[in-house]
Amino acid sequence: MALVDVLDFLPSGHKDRDALIEILASLIKSLIKFRDPERGV
């Protein structure tokens, strides 16, 4: 989850910030497919 940490320190106007947010969103969508439905993790 280093990507989340990077976003905390990256200036809001950084040219690559939107691309990193898209990568994070894609990662989250992928992880949801593999979560345990009983525990939710």
C-alpha positions as CSV (number, residue, x, y, z in Angstrom):
1,M,0.0,0.0,0.0
2,A,3.0,2.3,-0.6
3,L,0.9,3.9,-3.4
4,V,-1.5,5.3,-0.8
5,D,1.5,6.7,1.2
6,V,2.9,8.3,-2.0
7,L,-0.4,10.1,-2.7
8,D,-0.3,11.6,0.8
9,F,3.0,13.3,0.0
10,L,2.6,14.1,-3.7
11,P,1.4,17.6,-4.4
12,S,-2.1,17.9,-5.7
13,G,-0.9,19.6,-8.8
14,H,1.7,16.9,-9.7
15,K,1.5,15.9,-13.4
16,D,1.4,12.1,-12.6
17,R,-1.0,12.3,-9.6
18,D,-4.1,11.4,-11.7
19,A,-2.4,8.4,-13.3
20,L,-1.4,7.1,-9.8
21,I,-5.0,7.5,-8.6
22,E,-6.2,5.5,-11.6
23,I,-3.7,2.8,-10.8
24,L,-4.9,2.6,-7.2
25,A,-8.5,2.5,-8.3
26,S,-7.7,-0.4,-10.7
27,L,-5.9,-2.2,-7.9
28,I,-8.8,-1.9,-5.5
29,K,-11.2,-3.2,-8.2
30,S,-9.0,-6.2,-8.7
31,L,-8.6,-6.9,-5.0
32,I,-12.4,-6.9,-4.4
33,K,-12.6,-10.0,-6.7
34,F,-10.5,-12.0,-4.3
35,R,-11.9,-11.0,-0.9
36,D,-13.4,-13.5,1.5
37,P,-17.2,-12.9,1.3
38,E,-17.6,-14.2,4.9
39,R,-15.1,-11.9,6.5
40,G,-15.1,-9.1,4.0
41,V,-11.3,-9.0,3.7
